[in-house]
Amino acid sequence: MLPQAGTFAVRVLIGALFVFAGGLKMGHFNDLATAIAGFRILPEGVIGPLAVVLPFFEIGLGAYLILGLFTRAAASIGAIQLTVYAGAIASAVIRHIPATCGCFGPQDTATADWPHVALDLALALVCAFVAVRAPGLYALDRRMKAR
């Protein structure tokens, strides 16, 4: 019971983080596109659509985690997403590009650096933990499985 309670707590916290980050980006699509373009990784034609979709994707992913719905898949996707973010930030640091993170909306003007890479990788490990231990207490996955 205790390990499932821990999984529940971690699942809800990481889910809330995704909802919070996506919510802060909502309505600031141009700012997000500028932040994404600053990393100089993606082709121009991808940046605009990604900037529109990403906030909704993060909010949806967070909601799935909070509700415990398709928990293993949602947590795995979150781990992959955070690893991709860490790779993008590491790429900017290695290439000495002063890209701003934009992780928490337009107010987030933190420059890409190694601590951000470490944080994203640590959060990816948290998601991986949830994926392995899924679904945890109070998950809709449990109700769906019981039927």
C-alpha positions in Angstrom: 0.0 0.0 0.0 2.8 2.5 0.9 4.7 2.1 -2.4 1.4 2.7 -4.3 0.8 5.8 -2.2 4.2 7.1 -3.1 3.6 6.4 -6.8 0.3 8.3 -6.5 2.0 11.3 -4.9 4.8 11.4 -7.5 2.3 10.8 -10.4 0.1 13.7 -9.3 3.1 16.1 -8.7 4.7 15.5 -12.0 1.3 15.7 -13.7 0.7 19.0 -12.0 4.0 20.3 -13.2 3.1 19.4 -16.8 -0.3 21.2 -16.4 1.3 24.2 -14.8 4.1 24.5 -17.5 1.6 24.0 -20.3 -0.8 26.5 -18.8 1.9 29.2 -18.5 2.6 28.8 -22.3 -1.0 28.9 -23.3 -1.9 32.0 -25.3 1.8 32.9 -25.7 2.4 30.9 -28.9 4.6 33.5 -30.6 6.8 33.8 -27.5 7.1 30.0 -27.4 7.9 29.9 -31.1 10.7 32.4 -30.5 12.1 30.3 -27.6 12.0 27.1 -29.7 13.6 28.8 -32.7 16.4 30.1 -30.4 17.7 26.6 -30.0 18.4 26.4 -33.8 17.5 22.8 -34.1 14.2 22.5 -35.9 13.2 23.6 -39.4 11.2 26.9 -39.5 8.1 25.1 -40.8 7.9 23.0 -37.7 8.3 25.7 -35.1 5.0 27.5 -35.4 2.8 24.4 -35.3 4.9 22.9 -32.4 4.5 26.2 -30.4 0.7 25.9 -30.8 0.4 22.2 -30.0 3.0 21.9 -27.2 1.0 23.7 -24.4 -2.1 21.6 -25.1 0.0 18.4 -25.2 1.6 19.2 -21.9 -1.7 20.0 -20.2 -3.2 16.8 -21.6 -0.3 14.7 -20.6 -0.4 16.2 -17.1 -4.1 15.5 -16.8 -3.6 11.9 -17.8 -1.0 11.6 -15.1 -3.1 13.3 -12.4 -6.1 11.1 -13.2 -4.0 8.0 -13.5 -5.4 7.3 -17.0 -3.1 5.3 -19.3 -0.6 6.0 -16.6 2.3 3.8 -17.9 2.0 5.3 -21.4 1.6 8.9 -20.2 4.6 8.6 -17.9 6.7 7.0 -20.6 5.8 9.8 -23.0 6.7 12.4 -20.3 10.1 10.7 -19.8 10.8 10.8 -23.5 9.6 14.4 -23.8 11.8 15.6 -20.9 14.8 13.7 -22.3 14.3 15.5 -25.6 14.1 18.8 -23.8 17.4 18.0 -22.0 19.0 17.1 -25.3 17.9 20.4 -26.9 19.2 22.4 -23.9 22.5 20.4 -23.9 22.9 21.1 -27.6 22.5 24.8 -27.0 25.0 24.8 -24.2 27.5 22.8 -26.2 27.1 25.2 -29.2 27.3 28.3 -26.9 23.8 29.5 -28.0 22.3 31.8 -25.4 18.8 30.3 -25.9 16.2 31.0 -23.3 14.4 27.9 -21.9 10.8 29.1 -22.1 9.9 26.0 -20.0 7.4 28.0 -17.9 6.1 30.5 -20.4 7.3 33.9 -21.6 8.2 35.0 -18.0 10.9 32.2 -18.0 14.0 34.0 -19.3 16.5 31.5 -17.8 19.3 30.8 -20.2 19.9 27.2 -21.2 22.6 25.7 -19.0 23.8 22.5 -17.5 21.6 22.7 -14.4 18.5 22.8 -16.6 19.8 19.7 -18.4 20.2 17.9 -15.1 16.8 19.0 -13.9 15.1 17.8 -17.1 16.9 14.5 -16.8 15.9 14.1 -13.1 12.3 14.8 -14.0 12.6 12.2 -16.8 13.7 9.7 -14.2 10.7 10.6 -12.1 8.4 9.9 -15.0 10.3 6.6 -15.6 9.7 5.7 -11.9 6.0 6.4 -12.4 5.9 4.3 -15.6 7.5 1.4 -13.8 5.4 1.6 -10.7 2.1 2.6 -12.5 -0.6 3.2 -11.8 -0.5 4.0 -8.1 -3.5 4.7 -5.8 -6.6 6.4 -7.0 -5.9 5.8 -10.6 -8.6 5.5 -13.2 -6.5 2.7 -14.7 -7.4 0.7 -11.6 -11.2 1.2 -12.1 -10.9 0.4 -15.8 -9.0 -2.8 -15.0 -11.6 -3.9 -12.3 -14.4 -3.9 -14.9 
